[in-house]
Amino acid sequence: MFVLFLSHIMSEYGRMTDTERDQIDQDAQIFMRTCADAIHQLRTEAHKDVQSAQVKEHRTAVLDFIEDYLKRVCKLYSEQRAIRVKRVIDKKRL
C-alpha cells in the first residue's frame, strides 16, 4: 500500500529532489517501525484472556501473515532504496 502511494506521488509530480527523497526515506523508516511495533503489541494483546485454542491459533496465523506482509514490503522498499543509492553513486563516478 505504501509503495503504491509512493509510485502515485512520483507519477503525479514527476522528478523529486534529493531532499524530498530523503524525507520519504525517513518517513518510510518511521512508518515501518511503527507497523512492526503495532504488530508486536497486537501479538502481546491477542492471547490475553482467551481460553479457546482455536482462537489463539487463528490470531497467531493472522498476525504471522501481517508480519510476513510487512517484511515483504520492507524488503521491496529496501531494494528500491538500494537502486536509488547505486544510481547516485554511479552518477558521482561519472
PDB file of N, CA, C and O in Angstrom:
ATOM      1  N   MET A   1       0.824  -1.176   0.000  1.00  0.00           N
ATOM      2  CA  MET A   1       0.000   0.000   0.000  1.00  0.00           C
ATOM      3  C   MET A   1       0.874   1.247   0.000  1.00  0.00           C
ATOM      4  O   MET A   1       0.637   2.178  -0.770  1.00  0.00           O
ATOM      5  N   PHE A   2       1.884   1.263   0.865  1.00  0.00           N
ATOM      6  CA  PHE A   2       2.781   2.408   0.942  1.00  0.00           C
ATOM      7  C   PHE A   2       3.554   2.581  -0.362  1.00  0.00           C
ATOM      8  O   PHE A   2       3.779   3.704  -0.813  1.00  0.00           O
ATOM      9  N   VAL A   3       3.956   1.471  -0.960  1.00  0.00           N
ATOM     10  CA  VAL A   3       4.686   1.515  -2.229  1.00  0.00           C
ATOM     11  C   VAL A   3       3.803   2.108  -3.321  1.00  0.00           C
ATOM     12  O   VAL A   3       4.278   2.894  -4.140  1.00  0.00           O
ATOM     13  N   LEU A   4       2.524   1.740  -3.342  1.00  0.00           N
ATOM     14  CA  LEU A   4       1.593   2.311  -4.310  1.00  0.00           C
ATOM     15  C   LEU A   4       1.447   3.817  -4.114  1.00  0.00           C
ATOM     16  O   LEU A   4       1.358   4.574  -5.081  1.00  0.00           O
ATOM     17  N   PHE A   5       1.423   4.236  -2.868  1.00  0.00           N
ATOM     18  CA  PHE A   5       1.341   5.657  -2.553  1.00  0.00           C
ATOM     19  C   PHE A   5       2.558   6.392  -3.109  1.00  0.00           C
ATOM     20  O   PHE A   5       2.420   7.455  -3.716  1.00  0.00           O
ATOM     21  N   LEU A   6       3.737   5.833  -2.904  1.00  0.00           N
ATOM     22  CA  LEU A   6       4.963   6.464  -3.403  1.00  0.00           C
ATOM     23  C   LEU A   6       4.982   6.530  -4.923  1.00  0.00           C
ATOM     24  O   LEU A   6       5.387   7.543  -5.492  1.00  0.00           O
ATOM     25  N   SER A   7       4.553   5.472  -5.582  1.00  0.00           N
ATOM     26  CA  SER A   7       4.547   5.478  -7.042  1.00  0.00           C
ATOM     27  C   SER A   7       3.543   6.497  -7.572  1.00  0.00           C
ATOM     28  O   SER A   7       3.777   7.108  -8.615  1.00  0.00           O
ATOM     29  N   HIS A   8       2.433   6.685  -6.868  1.00  0.00           N
ATOM     30  CA  HIS A   8       1.451   7.703  -7.259  1.00  0.00           C
ATOM     31  C   HIS A   8       2.058   9.091  -7.154  1.00  0.00           C
ATOM     32  O   HIS A   8       1.882   9.915  -8.051  1.00  0.00           O
ATOM     33  N   ILE A   9       2.766   9.356  -6.078  1.00  0.00           N
ATOM     34  CA  ILE A   9       3.405  10.658  -5.893  1.00  0.00           C
ATOM     35  C   ILE A   9       4.399  10.910  -7.026  1.00  0.00           C
ATOM     36  O   ILE A   9       4.418  11.992  -7.614  1.00  0.00           O
ATOM     37  N   MET A  10       5.208   9.924  -7.323  1.00  0.00           N
ATOM     38  CA  MET A  10       6.235  10.102  -8.342  1.00  0.00           C
ATOM     39  C   MET A  10       5.624  10.311  -9.726  1.00  0.00           C
ATOM     40  O   MET A  10       6.138  11.109 -10.510  1.00  0.00           O
ATOM     41  N   SER A  11       4.540   9.608 -10.036  1.00  0.00           N
ATOM     42  CA  SER A  11       3.945   9.760 -11.358  1.00  0.00           C
ATOM     43  C   SER A  11       3.218  11.092 -11.478  1.00  0.00           C
ATOM     44  O   SER A  11       3.172  11.674 -12.562  1.00  0.00           O
ATOM     45  N   GLU A  12       2.657  11.575 -10.394  1.00  0.00           N
ATOM     46  CA  GLU A  12       1.888  12.810 -10.452  1.00  0.00           C
ATOM     47  C   GLU A  12       2.784  14.048 -10.485  1.00  0.00           C
ATOM     48  O   GLU A  12       2.455  15.028 -11.154  1.00  0.00           O
ATOM     49  N   TYR A  13       3.888  14.019  -9.786  1.00  0.00           N
ATOM     50  CA  TYR A  13       4.717  15.203  -9.666  1.00  0.00           C
ATOM     51  C   TYR A  13       6.031  15.134 -10.440  1.00  0.00           C
ATOM     52  O   TYR A  13       6.805  16.091 -10.444  1.00  0.00           O
ATOM     53  N   GLY A  14       6.275  14.024 -11.082  1.00  0.00           N
ATOM     54  CA  GLY A  14       7.497  13.921 -11.878  1.00  0.00           C
ATOM     55  C   GLY A  14       8.729  13.778 -11.015  1.00  0.00           C
ATOM     56  O   GLY A  14       8.759  12.982 -10.078  1.00  0.00           O
ATOM     57  N   ARG A  15       9.733  14.549 -11.336  1.00  0.00           N
ATOM     58  CA  ARG A  15      11.020  14.449 -10.647  1.00  0.00           C
ATOM     59  C   ARG A  15      10.948  14.998  -9.229  1.00  0.00           C
ATOM     60  O   ARG A  15      10.293  16.003  -8.952  1.00  0.00           O
ATOM     61  N   MET A  16      11.637  14.308  -8.358  1.00  0.00           N
ATOM     62  CA  MET A  16      11.688  14.724  -6.961  1.00  0.00           C
ATOM     63  C   MET A  16      13.094  15.184  -6.637  1.00  0.00           C
ATOM     64  O   MET A  16      14.065  14.746  -7.255  1.00  0.00           O
ATOM     65  N   THR A  17      13.192  16.057  -5.679  1.00  0.00           N
ATOM     66  CA  THR A  17      14.510  16.495  -5.238  1.00  0.00           C
ATOM     67  C   THR A  17      15.085  15.448  -4.282  1.00  0.00           C
ATOM     68  O   THR A  17      14.359  14.606  -3.753  1.00  0.00           O
ATOM     69  N   ASP A  18      16.399  15.517  -4.073  1.00  0.00           N
ATOM     70  CA  ASP A  18      17.030  14.597  -3.121  1.00  0.00           C
ATOM     71  C   ASP A  18      16.489  14.820  -1.714  1.00  0.00           C
ATOM     72  O   ASP A  18      16.355  13.870  -0.942  1.00  0.00           O
ATOM     73  N   THR A  19      16.181  16.056  -1.380  1.00  0.00           N
ATOM     74  CA  THR A  19      15.628  16.365  -0.064  1.00  0.00           C
ATOM     75  C   THR A  19      14.267  15.687   0.114  1.00  0.00           C
ATOM     76  O   THR A  19      13.975  15.133   1.173  1.00  0.00           O
ATOM     77  N   GLU A  20      13.448  15.738  -0.921  1.00  0.00           N
ATOM     78  CA  GLU A  20      12.145  15.076  -0.864  1.00  0.00           C
ATOM     79  C   GLU A  20      12.314  13.565  -0.734  1.00  0.00           C
ATOM     80  O   GLU A  20      11.590  12.923   0.027  1.00  0.00           O
ATOM     81  N   ARG A  21      13.250  13.004  -1.462  1.00  0.00           N
ATOM     82  CA  ARG A  21      13.504  11.562  -1.369  1.00  0.00           C
ATOM     83  C   ARG A  21      13.997  11.185   0.025  1.00  0.00           C
ATOM     84  O   ARG A  21      13.579  10.177   0.595  1.00  0.00           O
ATOM     85  N   ASP A  22      14.884  12.003   0.559  1.00  0.00           N
ATOM     86  CA  ASP A  22      15.387  11.738   1.909  1.00  0.00           C
ATOM     87  C   ASP A  22      14.264  11.793   2.937  1.00  0.00           C
ATOM     88  O   ASP A  22      14.229  10.995   3.873  1.00  0.00           O
ATOM     89  N   GLN A  23      13.345  12.741   2.759  1.00  0.00           N
ATOM     90  CA  GLN A  23      12.211  12.852   3.679  1.00  0.00           C
ATOM     91  C   GLN A  23      11.310  11.627   3.575  1.00  0.00           C
ATOM     92  O   GLN A  23      10.836  11.110   4.587  1.00  0.00           O
ATOM     93  N   ILE A  24      11.077  11.165   2.351  1.00  0.00           N
ATOM     94  CA  ILE A  24      10.272   9.960   2.166  1.00  0.00           C
ATOM     95  C   ILE A  24      10.968   8.765   2.800  1.00  0.00           C
ATOM     96  O   ILE A  24      10.316   7.939   3.440  1.00  0.00           O
ATOM     97  N   ASP A  25      12.285   8.661   2.633  1.00  0.00           N
ATOM     98  CA  ASP A  25      13.038   7.567   3.259  1.00  0.00           C
ATOM     99  C   ASP A  25      12.873   7.599   4.775  1.00  0.00           C
ATOM    100  O   ASP A  25      12.634   6.572   5.410  1.00  0.00           O
ATOM    101  N   GLN A  26      13.004   8.783   5.336  1.00  0.00           N
ATOM    102  CA  GLN A  26      12.879   8.928   6.787  1.00  0.00           C
ATOM    103  C   GLN A  26      11.460   8.571   7.245  1.00  0.00           C
ATOM    104  O   GLN A  26      11.281   7.847   8.225  1.00  0.00           O
ATOM    105  N   ASP A  27      10.465   9.079   6.536  1.00  0.00           N
ATOM    106  CA  ASP A  27       9.072   8.785   6.891  1.00  0.00           C
ATOM    107  C   ASP A  27       8.767   7.297   6.726  1.00  0.00           C
ATOM    108  O   ASP A  27       8.046   6.719   7.539  1.00  0.00           O
ATOM    109  N   ALA A  28       9.304   6.684   5.691  1.00  0.00           N
ATOM    110  CA  ALA A  28       9.081   5.255   5.461  1.00  0.00           C
ATOM    111  C   ALA A  28       9.682   4.428   6.588  1.00  0.00           C
ATOM    112  O   ALA A  28       9.062   3.474   7.058  1.00  0.00           O
ATOM    113  N   GLN A  29      10.877   4.785   7.021  1.00  0.00           N
ATOM    114  CA  GLN A  29      11.514   4.066   8.129  1.00  0.00           C
ATOM    115  C   GLN A  29      10.659   4.167   9.394  1.00  0.00           C
ATOM    116  O   GLN A  29      10.465   3.178  10.099  1.00  0.00           O
ATOM    117  N   ILE A  30      10.156   5.355   9.670  1.00  0.00           N
ATOM    118  CA  ILE A  30       9.304   5.554  10.848  1.00  0.00           C
ATOM    119  C   ILE A  30       8.027   4.734  10.713  1.00  0.00           C
ATOM    120  O   ILE A  30       7.596   4.081  11.664  1.00  0.00           O
ATOM    121  N   PHE A  31       7.423   4.771   9.519  1.00  0.00           N
ATOM    122  CA  PHE A  31       6.183   4.044   9.267  1.00  0.00           C
ATOM    123  C   PHE A  31       6.386   2.536   9.450  1.00  0.00           C
ATOM    124  O   PHE A  31       5.566   1.871  10.083  1.00  0.00           O
ATOM    125  N   MET A  32       7.470   2.002   8.900  1.00  0.00           N
ATOM    126  CA  MET A  32       7.731   0.566   9.011  1.00  0.00           C
ATOM    127  C   MET A  32       7.987   0.169  10.460  1.00  0.00           C
ATOM    128  O   MET A  32       7.523  -0.880  10.906  1.00  0.00           O
ATOM    129  N   ARG A  33       8.722   0.997  11.195  1.00  0.00           N
ATOM    130  CA  ARG A  33       8.997   0.712  12.600  1.00  0.00           C
ATOM    131  C   ARG A  33       7.697   0.761  13.416  1.00  0.00           C
ATOM    132  O   ARG A  33       7.472  -0.076  14.290  1.00  0.00           O
ATOM    133  N   THR A  34       6.852   1.745  13.120  1.00  0.00           N
ATOM    134  CA  THR A  34       5.572   1.869  13.815  1.00  0.00           C
ATOM    135  C   THR A  34       4.697   0.646  13.560  1.00  0.00           C
ATOM    136  O   THR A  34       4.065   0.127  14.479  1.00  0.00           O
ATOM    137  N   CYS A  35       4.662   0.191  12.322  1.00  0.00           N
ATOM    138  CA  CYS A  35       3.885  -1.012  11.984  1.00  0.00           C
ATOM    139  C   CYS A  35       4.421  -2.234  12.708  1.00  0.00           C
ATOM    140  O   CYS A  35       3.643  -3.029  13.236  1.00  0.00           O
ATOM    141  N   ALA A  36       5.731  -2.396  12.741  1.00  0.00           N
ATOM    142  CA  ALA A  36       6.328  -3.547  13.427  1.00  0.00           C
ATOM    143  C   ALA A  36       6.009  -3.503  14.919  1.00  0.00           C
ATOM    144  O   ALA A  36       5.709  -4.533  15.524  1.00  0.00           O
ATOM    145  N   ASP A  37       6.075  -2.312  15.511  1.00  0.00           N
ATOM    146  CA  ASP A  37       5.738  -2.172  16.931  1.00  0.00           C
ATOM    147  C   ASP A  37       4.271  -2.494  17.187  1.00  0.00           C
ATOM    148  O   ASP A  37       3.935  -3.135  18.183  1.00  0.00           O
ATOM    149  N   ALA A  38       3.399  -2.050  16.286  1.00  0.00           N
ATOM    150  CA  ALA A  38       1.966  -2.318  16.438  1.00  0.00           C
ATOM    151  C   ALA A  38       1.679  -3.817  16.344  1.00  0.00           C
ATOM    152  O   ALA A  38       0.864  -4.345  17.100  1.00  0.00           O
ATOM    153  N   ILE A  39       2.344  -4.493  15.422  1.00  0.00           N
ATOM    154  CA  ILE A  39       2.161  -5.942  15.294  1.00  0.00           C
ATOM    155  C   ILE A  39       2.630  -6.643  16.560  1.00  0.00           C
ATOM    156  O   ILE A  39       1.973  -7.559  17.054  1.00  0.00           O
ATOM    157  N   HIS A  40       3.763  -6.207  17.077  1.00  0.00           N
ATOM    158  CA  HIS A  40       4.282  -6.797  18.315  1.00  0.00           C
ATOM    159  C   HIS A  40       3.294  -6.586  19.470  1.00  0.00           C
ATOM    160  O   HIS A  40       3.036  -7.502  20.250  1.00  0.00           O
ATOM    161  N   GLN A  41       2.752  -5.384  19.569  1.00  0.00           N
ATOM    162  CA  GLN A  41       1.788  -5.085  20.623  1.00  0.00           C
ATOM    163  C   GLN A  41       0.508  -5.912  20.441  1.00  0.00           C
ATOM    164  O   GLN A  41      -0.040  -6.430  21.414  1.00  0.00           O
ATOM    165  N   LEU A  42       0.038  -6.032  19.207  1.00  0.00           N
ATOM    166  CA  LEU A  42      -1.138  -6.864  18.937  1.00  0.00           C
ATOM    167  C   LEU A  42      -0.884  -8.317  19.315  1.00  0.00           C
ATOM    168  O   LEU A  42      -1.756  -8.989  19.866  1.00  0.00           O
ATOM    169  N   ARG A  43       0.321  -8.795  19.012  1.00  0.00           N
ATOM    170  CA  ARG A  43       0.661 -10.186  19.334  1.00  0.00           C
ATOM    171  C   ARG A  43       0.619 -10.399  20.843  1.00  0.00           C
ATOM    172  O   ARG A  43       0.166 -11.441  21.317  1.00  0.00           O
ATOM    173  N   THR A  44       1.088  -9.414  21.589  1.00  0.00           N
ATOM    174  CA  THR A  44       1.065  -9.497  23.051  1.00  0.00           C
ATOM    175  C   THR A  44      -0.367  -9.497  23.577  1.00  0.00           C
ATOM    176  O   THR A  44      -0.709 -10.269  24.472  1.00  0.00           O
ATOM    177  N   GLU A  45      -1.201  -8.624  23.011  1.00  0.00           N
ATOM    178  CA  GLU A  45      -2.581  -8.495  23.467  1.00  0.00           C
ATOM    179  C   GLU A  45      -3.481  -9.622  22.959  1.00  0.00           C
ATOM    180  O   GLU A  45      -4.506  -9.907  23.579  1.00  0.00           O
ATOM    181  N   ALA A  46      -3.133 -10.253  21.874  1.00  0.00           N
ATOM    182  CA  ALA A  46      -4.009 -11.222  21.207  1.00  0.00           C
ATOM    183  C   ALA A  46      -4.333 -12.436  22.064  1.00  0.00           C
ATOM    184  O   ALA A  46      -5.392 -13.042  21.900  1.00  0.00           O
ATOM    185  N   HIS A  47      -3.450 -12.794  22.961  1.00  0.00           N
ATOM    186  CA  HIS A  47      -3.645 -14.023  23.714  1.00  0.00           C
ATOM    187  C   HIS A  47      -4.115 -13.798  25.148  1.00  0.00           C
ATOM    188  O   HIS A  47      -4.267 -14.748  25.916  1.00  0.00           O
ATOM    189  N   LYS A  48      -4.339 -12.549  25.496  1.00  0.00           N
ATOM    190  CA  LYS A  48      -4.822 -12.275  26.850  1.00  0.00           C
ATOM    191  C   LYS A  48      -6.285 -12.679  26.967  1.00  0.00           C
ATOM    192  O   LYS A  48      -7.101 -12.367  26.100  1.00  0.00           O
ATOM    193  N   ASP A  49      -6.597 -13.361  28.030  1.00  0.00           N
ATOM    194  CA  ASP A  49      -7.970 -13.740  28.363  1.00  0.00           C
ATOM    195  C   ASP A  49      -8.677 -14.536  27.265  1.00  0.00           C
ATOM    196  O   ASP A  49      -9.888 -14.407  27.092  1.00  0.00           O
ATOM    197  N   VAL A  50      -7.934 -15.352  26.529  1.00  0.00           N
ATOM    198  CA  VAL A  50      -8.549 -16.197  25.504  1.00  0.00           C
ATOM    199  C   VAL A  50      -8.382 -17.655  25.947  1.00  0.00           C
ATOM    200  O   VAL A  50      -7.267 -18.132  26.157  1.00  0.00           O
ATOM    201  N   GLN A  51      -9.515 -18.347  26.083  1.00  0.00           N
ATOM    202  CA  GLN A  51      -9.441 -19.742  26.506  1.00  0.00           C
ATOM    203  C   GLN A  51      -9.376 -20.699  25.332  1.00  0.00           C
ATOM    204  O   GLN A  51      -8.802 -21.781  25.456  1.00  0.00           O
ATOM    205  N   SER A  52      -9.937 -20.338  24.220  1.00  0.00           N
ATOM    206  CA  SER A  52     -10.035 -21.235  23.077  1.00  0.00           C
ATOM    207  C   SER A  52      -8.705 -21.358  22.339  1.00  0.00           C
ATOM    208  O   SER A  52      -8.113 -20.359  21.932  1.00  0.00           O
ATOM    209  N   ALA A  53      -8.248 -22.589  22.175  1.00  0.00           N
ATOM    210  CA  ALA A  53      -7.020 -22.833  21.422  1.00  0.00           C
ATOM    211  C   ALA A  53      -7.196 -22.450  19.956  1.00  0.00           C
ATOM    212  O   ALA A  53      -6.256 -21.992  19.306  1.00  0.00           O
ATOM    213  N   GLN A  54      -8.417 -22.644  19.441  1.00  0.00           N
ATOM    214  CA  GLN A  54      -8.689 -22.311  18.052  1.00  0.00           C
ATOM    215  C   GLN A  54      -8.588 -20.805  17.811  1.00  0.00           C
ATOM    216  O   GLN A  54      -8.066 -20.378  16.782  1.00  0.00           O
ATOM    217  N   VAL A  55      -9.075 -20.015  18.735  1.00  0.00           N
ATOM    218  CA  VAL A  55      -8.990 -18.557  18.610  1.00  0.00           C
ATOM    219  C   VAL A  55      -7.532 -18.117  18.681  1.00  0.00           C
ATOM    220  O   VAL A  55      -7.093 -17.269  17.904  1.00  0.00           O
ATOM    221  N   LYS A  56      -6.789 -18.695  19.612  1.00  0.00           N
ATOM    222  CA  LYS A  56      -5.364 -18.362  19.723  1.00  0.00           C
ATOM    223  C   LYS A  56      -4.625 -18.703  18.429  1.00  0.00           C
ATOM    224  O   LYS A  56      -3.819 -17.914  17.936  1.00  0.00           O
ATOM    225  N   GLU A  57      -4.906 -19.879  17.891  1.00  0.00           N
ATOM    226  CA  GLU A  57      -4.252 -20.316  16.655  1.00  0.00           C
ATOM    227  C   GLU A  57      -4.612 -19.384  15.491  1.00  0.00           C
ATOM    228  O   GLU A  57      -3.755 -19.022  14.685  1.00  0.00           O
ATOM    229  N   HIS A  58      -5.873 -19.010  15.420  1.00  0.00           N
ATOM    230  CA  HIS A  58      -6.321 -18.099  14.359  1.00  0.00           C
ATOM    231  C   HIS A  58      -5.624 -16.752  14.469  1.00  0.00           C
ATOM    232  O   HIS A  58      -5.108 -16.234  13.479  1.00  0.00           O
ATOM    233  N   ARG A  59      -5.608 -16.187  15.663  1.00  0.00           N
ATOM    234  CA  ARG A  59      -4.959 -14.883  15.858  1.00  0.00           C
ATOM    235  C   ARG A  59      -3.474 -14.949  15.534  1.00  0.00           C
ATOM    236  O   ARG A  59      -2.924 -14.031  14.925  1.00  0.00           O
ATOM    237  N   THR A  60      -2.835 -16.023  15.938  1.00  0.00           N
ATOM    238  CA  THR A  60      -1.412 -16.192  15.640  1.00  0.00           C
ATOM    239  C   THR A  60      -1.186 -16.250  14.134  1.00  0.00           C
ATOM    240  O   THR A  60      -0.256 -15.633  13.616  1.00  0.00           O
ATOM    241  N   ALA A  61      -2.035 -16.989  13.437  1.00  0.00           N
ATOM    242  CA  ALA A  61      -1.900 -17.112  11.978  1.00  0.00           C
ATOM    243  C   ALA A  61      -2.102 -15.767  11.286  1.00  0.00           C
ATOM    244  O   ALA A  61      -1.364 -15.421  10.364  1.00  0.00           O
ATOM    245  N   VAL A  62      -3.101 -15.012  11.732  1.00  0.00           N
ATOM    246  CA  VAL A  62      -3.364 -13.695  11.135  1.00  0.00           C
ATOM    247  C   VAL A  62      -2.184 -12.762  11.378  1.00  0.00           C
ATOM    248  O   VAL A  62      -1.744 -12.073  10.457  1.00  0.00           O
ATOM    249  N   LEU A  63      -1.675 -12.730  12.586  1.00  0.00           N
ATOM    250  CA  LEU A  63      -0.539 -11.860  12.900  1.00  0.00           C
ATOM    251  C   LEU A  63       0.719 -12.302  12.161  1.00  0.00           C
ATOM    252  O   LEU A  63       1.510 -11.463  11.731  1.00  0.00           O
ATOM    253  N   ASP A  64       0.912 -13.605  12.011  1.00  0.00           N
ATOM    254  CA  ASP A  64       2.054 -14.094  11.222  1.00  0.00           C
ATOM    255  C   ASP A  64       1.949 -13.618   9.780  1.00  0.00           C
ATOM    256  O   ASP A  64       2.939 -13.200   9.180  1.00  0.00           O
ATOM    257  N   PHE A  65       0.738 -13.685   9.230  1.00  0.00           N
ATOM    258  CA  PHE A  65       0.520 -13.232   7.850  1.00  0.00           C
ATOM    259  C   PHE A  65       0.808 -11.733   7.720  1.00  0.00           C
ATOM    260  O   PHE A  65       1.494 -11.311   6.789  1.00  0.00           O
ATOM    261  N   ILE A  66       0.296 -10.945   8.636  1.00  0.00           N
ATOM    262  CA  ILE A  66       0.513  -9.492   8.594  1.00  0.00           C
ATOM    263  C   ILE A  66       2.004  -9.170   8.741  1.00  0.00           C
ATOM    264  O   ILE A  66       2.534  -8.315   8.031  1.00  0.00           O
ATOM    265  N   GLU A  67       2.658  -9.849   9.648  1.00  0.00           N
ATOM    266  CA  GLU A  67       4.083  -9.622   9.859  1.00  0.00           C
ATOM    267  C   GLU A  67       4.897 -10.000   8.620  1.00  0.00           C
ATOM    268  O   GLU A  67       5.834  -9.295   8.245  1.00  0.00           O
ATOM    269  N   ASP A  68       4.535 -11.109   7.995  1.00  0.00           N
ATOM    270  CA  ASP A  68       5.209 -11.539   6.768  1.00  0.00           C
ATOM    271  C   ASP A  68       5.004 -10.515   5.655  1.00  0.00           C
ATOM    272  O   ASP A  68       5.933 -10.203   4.911  1.00  0.00           O
ATOM    273  N   TYR A  69       3.799 -10.004   5.548  1.00  0.00           N
ATOM    274  CA  TYR A  69       3.497  -8.992   4.524  1.00  0.00           C
ATOM    275  C   TYR A  69       4.338  -7.734   4.755  1.00  0.00           C
ATOM    276  O   TYR A  69       4.896  -7.174   3.812  1.00  0.00           O
ATOM    277  N   LEU A  70       4.423  -7.299   6.000  1.00  0.00           N
ATOM    278  CA  LEU A  70       5.243  -6.128   6.315  1.00  0.00           C
ATOM    279  C   LEU A  70       6.703  -6.379   5.950  1.00  0.00           C
ATOM    280  O   LEU A  70       7.364  -5.493   5.408  1.00  0.00           O
ATOM    281  N   LYS A  71       7.207  -7.563   6.237  1.00  0.00           N
ATOM    282  CA  LYS A  71       8.597  -7.890   5.898  1.00  0.00           C
ATOM    283  C   LYS A  71       8.825  -7.843   4.389  1.00  0.00           C
ATOM    284  O   LYS A  71       9.864  -7.370   3.929  1.00  0.00           O
ATOM    285  N   ARG A  72       7.850  -8.336   3.620  1.00  0.00           N
ATOM    286  CA  ARG A  72       7.982  -8.299   2.159  1.00  0.00           C
ATOM    287  C   ARG A  72       7.952  -6.864   1.630  1.00  0.00           C
ATOM    288  O   ARG A  72       8.700  -6.523   0.714  1.00  0.00           O
ATOM    289  N   VAL A  73       7.097  -6.032   2.200  1.00  0.00           N
ATOM    290  CA  VAL A  73       7.040  -4.620   1.801  1.00  0.00           C
ATOM    291  C   VAL A  73       8.348  -3.924   2.161  1.00  0.00           C
ATOM    292  O   VAL A  73       8.882  -3.154   1.363  1.00  0.00           O
ATOM    293  N   CYS A  74       8.857  -4.186   3.341  1.00  0.00           N
ATOM    294  CA  CYS A  74      10.132  -3.585   3.769  1.00  0.00           C
ATOM    295  C   CYS A  74      11.276  -4.024   2.859  1.00  0.00           C
ATOM    296  O   CYS A  74      12.148  -3.221   2.527  1.00  0.00           O
ATOM    297  N   LYS A  75      11.277  -5.279   2.458  1.00  0.00           N
ATOM    298  CA  LYS A  75      12.311  -5.787   1.565  1.00  0.00           C
ATOM    299  C   LYS A  75      12.233  -5.091   0.213  1.00  0.00           C
ATOM    300  O   LYS A  75      13.254  -4.679  -0.337  1.00  0.00           O
ATOM    301  N   LEU A  76      11.035  -4.961  -0.315  1.00  0.00           N
ATOM    302  CA  LEU A  76      10.846  -4.268  -1.586  1.00  0.00           C
ATOM    303  C   LEU A  76      11.310  -2.821  -1.491  1.00  0.00           C
ATOM    304  O   LEU A  76      11.997  -2.322  -2.382  1.00  0.00           O
ATOM    305  N   TYR A  77      10.938  -2.162  -0.422  1.00  0.00           N
ATOM    306  CA  TYR A  77      11.364  -0.781  -0.204  1.00  0.00           C
ATOM    307  C   TYR A  77      12.899  -0.688  -0.136  1.00  0.00           C
ATOM    308  O   TYR A  77      13.500   0.202  -0.737  1.00  0.00           O
ATOM    309  N   SER A  78      13.510  -1.600   0.589  1.00  0.00           N
ATOM    310  CA  SER A  78      14.974  -1.595   0.723  1.00  0.00           C
ATOM    311  C   SER A  78      15.662  -1.811  -0.618  1.00  0.00           C
ATOM    312  O   SER A  78      16.683  -1.188  -0.910  1.00  0.00           O
ATOM    313  N   GLU A  79      15.097  -2.695  -1.427  1.00  0.00           N
ATOM    314  CA  GLU A  79      15.667  -2.932  -2.755  1.00  0.00           C
ATOM    315  C   GLU A  79      15.564  -1.674  -3.623  1.00  0.00           C
ATOM    316  O   GLU A  79      16.508  -1.323  -4.331  1.00  0.00           O
ATOM    317  N   GLN A  80      14.427  -1.009  -3.566  1.00  0.00           N
ATOM    318  CA  GLN A  80      14.257   0.224  -4.339  1.00  0.00           C
ATOM    319  C   GLN A  80      15.205   1.322  -3.854  1.00  0.00           C
ATOM    320  O   GLN A  80      15.759   2.080  -4.649  1.00  0.00           O
ATOM    321  N   ARG A  81      15.373   1.389  -2.558  1.00  0.00           N
ATOM    322  CA  ARG A  81      16.289   2.388  -1.989  1.00  0.00           C
ATOM    323  C   ARG A  81      17.734   2.074  -2.396  1.00  0.00           C
ATOM    324  O   ARG A  81      18.505   2.987  -2.694  1.00  0.00           O
ATOM    325  N   ALA A  82      18.096   0.808  -2.408  1.00  0.00           N
ATOM    326  CA  ALA A  82      19.444   0.413  -2.811  1.00  0.00           C
ATOM    327  C   ALA A  82      19.704   0.791  -4.271  1.00  0.00           C
ATOM    328  O   ALA A  82      20.806   1.216  -4.619  1.00  0.00           O
ATOM    329  N   ILE A  83      18.696   0.636  -5.112  1.00  0.00           N
ATOM    330  CA  ILE A  83      18.839   1.038  -6.519  1.00  0.00           C
ATOM    331  C   ILE A  83      19.070   2.535  -6.610  1.00  0.00           C
ATOM    332  O   ILE A  83      19.916   2.993  -7.379  1.00  0.00           O
ATOM    333  N   ARG A  84      18.323   3.298  -5.828  1.00  0.00           N
ATOM    334  CA  ARG A  84      18.496   4.756  -5.821  1.00  0.00           C
ATOM    335  C   ARG A  84      19.902   5.148  -5.382  1.00  0.00           C
ATOM    336  O   ARG A  84      20.538   5.999  -6.004  1.00  0.00           O
ATOM    337  N   VAL A  85      20.382   4.530  -4.316  1.00  0.00           N
ATOM    338  CA  VAL A  85      21.727   4.829  -3.812  1.00  0.00           C
ATOM    339  C   VAL A  85      22.777   4.457  -4.856  1.00  0.00           C
ATOM    340  O   VAL A  85      23.733   5.202  -5.076  1.00  0.00           O
ATOM    341  N   LYS A  86      22.597   3.308  -5.495  1.00  0.00           N
ATOM    342  CA  LYS A  86      23.539   2.879  -6.527  1.00  0.00           C
ATOM    343  C   LYS A  86      23.573   3.878  -7.671  1.00  0.00           C
ATOM    344  O   LYS A  86      24.646   4.201  -8.181  1.00  0.00           O
ATOM    345  N   ARG A  87      22.417   4.367  -8.076  1.00  0.00           N
ATOM    346  CA  ARG A  87      22.358   5.359  -9.158  1.00  0.00           C
ATOM    347  C   ARG A  87      23.082   6.641  -8.779  1.00  0.00           C
ATOM    348  O   ARG A  87      23.779   7.232  -9.604  1.00  0.00           O
ATOM    349  N   VAL A  88      22.920   7.069  -7.548  1.00  0.00           N
ATOM    350  CA  VAL A  88      23.606   8.281  -7.077  1.00  0.00           C
ATOM    351  C   VAL A  88      25.115   8.069  -7.101  1.00  0.00           C
ATOM    352  O   VAL A  88      25.862   8.946  -7.533  1.00  0.00           O
ATOM    353  N   ILE A  89      25.559   6.914  -6.641  1.00  0.00           N
ATOM    354  CA  ILE A  89      26.995   6.607  -6.632  1.00  0.00           C
ATOM    355  C   ILE A  89      27.541   6.548  -8.056  1.00  0.00           C
ATOM    356  O   ILE A  89      28.596   7.105  -8.357  1.00  0.00           O
ATOM    357  N   ASP A  90      26.790   5.853  -8.933  1.00  0.00           N
ATOM    358  CA  ASP A  90      27.223   5.758 -10.333  1.00  0.00           C
ATOM    359  C   ASP A  90      27.280   7.138 -10.991  1.00  0.00           C
ATOM    360  O   ASP A  90      28.178   7.415 -11.787  1.00  0.00           O
ATOM    361  N   LYS A  91      26.346   7.976 -10.664  1.00  0.00           N
ATOM    362  CA  LYS A  91      26.294   9.332 -11.225  1.00  0.00           C
ATOM    363  C   LYS A  91      27.491  10.158 -10.771  1.00  0.00           C
ATOM    364  O   LYS A  91      28.053  10.927 -11.551  1.00  0.00           O
ATOM    365  N   LYS A  92      27.880   9.999  -9.503  1.00  0.00           N
ATOM    366  CA  LYS A  92      29.027  10.730  -8.974  1.00  0.00           C
ATOM    367  C   LYS A  92      30.326  10.255  -9.600  1.00  0.00           C
ATOM    368  O   LYS A  92      31.253  11.043  -9.785  1.00  0.00           O
ATOM    369  N   ARG A  93      30.400   8.949  -9.933  1.00  0.00           N
ATOM    370  CA  ARG A  93      31.608   8.401 -10.546  1.00  0.00           C
ATOM    371  C   ARG A  93      31.825   8.980 -11.935  1.00  0.00           C
ATOM    372  O   ARG A  93      32.963   9.170 -12.363  1.00  0.00           O
ATOM    373  N   LEU A  94      30.732   9.259 -12.638  1.00  0.00           N
ATOM    374  CA  LEU A  94      30.835   9.808 -13.997  1.00  0.00           C
ATOM    375  C   LEU A  94      31.190  11.269 -13.911  1.00  0.00           C
ATOM    376  O   LEU A  94      31.328  11.932 -14.939  1.00  0.00           O
TER     377      LEU A  94
END
